[in-house]
Amino acid sequence: MPLINGADRNLRWFIEDVWGHFDAGHTWPGAPLFPSERKNRDGSCSRATADVFRRSLAEAAAQHLPIWAGKLTPHVLRHFCASQLYLAGMTLFAIQELLGHTWTGTTARYIHVHGSHVEDAWVAGQQRATDRWKGLAR
């Protein structure tokens, strides 16, 4: 998974300053990056399950984004991330690879753009053509 938009700094902070507080065995091979409060038989932390992330996101949305309460899920965030990456200029094929999709058609359904997207792309294309013409006309 590529660490984009500063995610590498956040992950480094988590590993260096937070991770060790969860379990003394966090340096063992195979130790979970996101540990659960549940313990394995040997006393080490088990991995946080998908339910932990869903429940935590639902609680955070209810507290901080009440308009999204009951609607914000990890899957919705996946769509939002794909849309933001596309709007920032990442190609459909790069997003496809990032999301692990086999078909670009699946990835295309993940991307939601503003209603003015086509018009904005047209204006940007006309500006590029004008700039290129100016460069050729000199």
C-alpha positions in Angstrom: 0.0 0.0 0.0 1.6 3.3 -1.0 1.8 5.8 1.8 0.6 9.0 0.2 -0.4 12.5 1.5 1.8 12.3 4.5 0.5 8.9 5.7 4.1 7.8 6.1 4.6 10.4 8.8 1.5 9.3 10.6 2.5 5.7 10.4 6.0 6.5 11.7 4.5 8.4 14.6 2.2 5.6 15.5 4.9 2.9 15.3 7.5 5.0 17.2 5.3 6.7 19.9 2.1 4.7 20.2 2.4 1.1 19.2 4.6 0.0 22.1 2.0 1.0 24.6 -0.4 -1.7 23.5 1.8 -4.8 24.2 5.2 -5.7 25.4 5.4 -8.2 22.5 4.9 -5.6 19.7 8.4 -6.3 18.4 7.8 -10.0 17.9 7.6 -11.2 14.3 4.0 -11.2 13.2 2.9 -8.7 15.9 -0.3 -6.9 14.7 0.2 -3.3 13.6 -3.3 -2.5 14.9 -3.7 -4.6 18.1 -7.0 -5.5 19.7 -7.7 -5.2 23.4 -8.3 -9.0 23.3 -5.3 -11.2 24.1 -4.1 -14.4 22.6 -3.5 -17.5 24.8 0.2 -16.5 25.1 -0.8 -13.1 26.5 0.1 -11.1 23.3 -2.4 -8.9 21.6 -4.5 -10.3 18.8 -5.3 -8.3 15.7 -8.1 -5.8 15.6 -10.9 -7.1 13.4 -12.8 -5.2 10.7 -15.7 -4.9 13.3 -13.4 -2.8 15.5 -12.8 -0.3 12.7 -16.4 -0.2 11.7 -17.6 0.3 15.3 -14.9 3.0 16.0 -15.7 4.9 12.8 -19.5 4.8 13.6 -18.8 6.1 17.1 -16.5 8.9 15.8 -19.0 9.9 13.1 -21.8 10.0 15.7 -19.8 12.2 18.0 -18.0 14.5 15.5 -20.1 14.3 12.3 -23.7 13.8 13.4 -25.0 14.4 9.9 -23.1 11.3 8.8 -24.1 9.1 11.8 -25.2 5.7 10.5 -24.0 6.5 7.0 -20.2 6.7 7.3 -18.6 3.3 6.8 -15.1 2.1 5.8 -16.6 1.4 2.3 -17.9 5.0 2.0 -14.4 6.2 2.9 -12.9 4.0 0.2 -15.2 5.7 -2.4 -14.3 9.1 -1.0 -10.6 8.3 -1.1 -10.8 7.1 -4.7 -12.7 10.2 -5.7 -10.3 12.5 -4.1 -7.3 10.8 -5.7 -8.9 11.0 -9.1 -9.7 14.7 -8.6 -6.1 15.3 -7.5 -4.9 13.9 -10.8 -4.2 10.2 -10.1 -5.1 8.1 -13.1 -7.9 5.6 -13.1 -5.4 2.7 -13.6 -3.3 3.8 -10.6 -6.4 4.0 -8.4 -7.4 0.5 -9.7 -4.1 -0.9 -8.6 -4.3 0.9 -5.2 -7.8 -0.5 -4.5 -6.9 -4.0 -5.8 -9.6 -4.1 -8.4 -9.3 -6.5 -11.4 -11.4 -4.4 -13.7 -11.2 -0.6 -14.4 -15.0 -0.6 -14.7 -15.3 -1.5 -11.0 -12.9 1.4 -10.1 -14.8 3.8 -12.3 -17.9 3.1 -10.2 -16.0 4.1 -7.1 -15.2 7.6 -8.4 -17.8 10.2 -7.8 -17.0 13.6 -9.3 -18.7 17.0 -8.9 -21.3 17.9 -11.5 -19.0 20.5 -13.1 -16.2 17.9 -13.7 -16.7 17.7 -17.5 -16.9 21.5 -17.8 -13.9 22.0 -15.6 -11.9 19.5 -17.7 -12.9 21.3 -20.9 -11.8 24.7 -19.6 -8.5 23.2 -18.4 -7.9 21.6 -21.8 -8.7 24.9 -23.6 -6.2 26.7 -21.3 -3.5 24.1 -22.0 -4.2 24.4 -25.8 -4.0 28.2 -25.5 -0.7 28.0 -23.6 0.7 25.6 -26.1 -0.3 27.8 -29.0 1.3 30.8 -27.3 4.5 28.8 -27.0 4.5 27.9 -30.7 3.6 31.4 -31.9 6.7 33.0 -30.5 
